């Protein structure tokens, strides 16, 4: 698989943090395809994930052109968080011990994210808003950290899965009624497995 390009963004995990973890193509644990090579990719993912509005994304792009080093640093932080998310939830999916340093890193990320939230009154309703509006370079990172913390503490960890596809390392949250989902996408990994089973039984004719 080495040298292949990562596929377009896919939102099949049922969880923001797991979809973010899936932005890299892996061969076992090694990254062989990167979807977040540039800060622009991070912004595009944020728009696709409905974390950033198109207006906020455009403002962030404009700010990034003026502060390119800050934008690159934010991308590095986001990718580092992604890898901690992947390692932590892959271990949980495979019923392996979770590295304490990984949990500590996710805790630091969610603490930082929470520090940038403000409770805002809107008439008789209230909502959370994030500092920085459309120019917060870490805006996507904050939402991913929030999602990871909610999933870790939300009582659904037994439903975190790793795709059963032989060449797939995607993670997902199994929300099926019976808890028997095996594939990140049935139309891709599931169908590939069906074809392989058929060929094993009947020969490659």
N, C-alpha and C positions, 0 to 999 in steps of 0.2 A: 504493500500500500504506500510505501514511502514516495514522497514527491507529488502525491495527488493533491488537488485543490479541494478546499472545504466547499460543501454544497451551499446554496443560498440559505438564508435564515429559515429555520423551521420552528414552528411553534406547536409542538406535539406533546409536550411534557405535562401540561396541566398545572404548571407552577412557573412563576417568573424566574426564580433562581435556577431551576433545573433547565429551562430553556436557555438561559444564559450560559450554563455549564456546557450545553451542547453546541456552543458556537465554535468549538474546535473539533476537528476530526482526529481520532486517535487510533494508534495501533498499540493495543494494550494500554499502557499509561503514557506513551510517547506521543506528542503532538505531531501529526504529519500534514495537517491542513488547518490553516488559521483564517477565520472569518473576520477577525478584529485586528487587521494589520495596520490600520490607520485610525486616527481619532475620528475621521469622517465615518468609518465603519461603525464605531461605537454609537455615534449619533444616529446613523441609519437604523441600527438595531433598536435604539430607544424609541424611535418613531414607529417602527414596525410592531414593537411590543406595547404600544400605546402608553408609554411612559412619558414621552415628549410630544408636545403638539408640533405640527409643522412650523408654526410661528416661533416657538421656543427653539426648535432645531436650527432655524435660520439665524436666530440671534446668537446661538452658541457657536455656529460656524463662523460668523463674523468676528466674535470675540477670539476664537481660536486662531484666526488669521493674524490678529494683532499680538497674541500671546501664545505663540506656537510651542514654546518650551513648557509652559504650564499645561497646555493641552496634551503634549506627549507624556508628561508626568502623570496626568489623570488617566490616560490610556494604560500606562504601566500599572497603576494601582488597580484599575478595573480588571485587567488580565490576571494580576496576582490574586485578586479576590475570586475570580472565576475558578482558578485552579484549586483554591482552598474549598470552594463549594463543591467542585467535582470530586476531589479526594474524600471529603467528608461524607457526601451522600453516596458515592460509589461504595465506600466501606459499609455504610448502613444497609445498602441494597444487597450486599453480599454477606451480611451478617458477620463482618469483621470488626475488630476493635477500631474505634475512631481515635486518631492521633490527638492528644490533648492540645498540642500546639495549633492544630487546625481549628479546634473549637475556640481556642483563645483568640485566634485571628478573626474568626467570624464574630466573636463577641465584641472585639474592638471595632470592627466595621459597623455593627449595628448600633453601638454606643455613639459612634461618630454620626451615623445617619440620624439617630433620634435627636441629637443636639441641633440638627438643622431643620427640625420640624416645628411649626408653630400652629397652635390652635386658633382658628379664626372664626368669629361669629358672622353668620349670614342670616340676618333676621332672627327667627327663632330656631335656626339650625346652626350646626357647627361643622367645621371640616378642618382637615389637616392641610397646610400649605408648606411648601419647601422653600428655604432661603435661596436667594440668588435668581429665582425665576428662570428665564431661558438662557442665562449665561453661567449657570453653575456647572463647571466642568465635571464635577463628581455627581451630578444629579442622577445619572443612570446607576452608578455604583450604590448610591444611597437606597434606591428602590430595590436593588438586588439584595443588599444586605438585610433590608427589612423583610423581604420575602423569605430569605434563608432562616432568619430568626423565628419567624412565624411558623415555618414548616418544622423546624427543630422542636419547637415548644408546643406544637399544635395537636399532638396525639395521633398523627397519621404516619409515623415513620415506618410502620410495618407495611405500608403501601408504596414505599419508594422502591422502584425497580430499575434494573439495568437491562436494556434490550437483549433478548435471547439470540439475536442475529449473530452469526459467526464473525462478521467483520464490522459489527456495530457496537459502539460503546456509549450510546445515548442513554441518558437517565430519564425517567418519567414517574409521575405519580399515578398509580393505578386507582382510578375512580370507578371501575366497573363494579357492578352489583356483587358479583361472586368473587372478585379479587383475583381473577385468573388471567388478566392481560399479560402477554409475554413480549409483545413487539412494540417498538416506538411508533411504527406505522404498519398496519396490516398490508396496505397496498404496496409497500416496498419490502421491508424485511420479512414480513409474514409470507408474502407470495414467493420470495426467493427461497425461503425454507421449504415451502410446499413443493416447489419445482425440484429442489435437491432430494427431498424424500421420494418423490415420484421416480426420479432417475436412479436412485439407489435401489428401489424395488424392481424397476422394469428395465434398467440399463439405459444408457445414453444412446437412444436410437433416433 
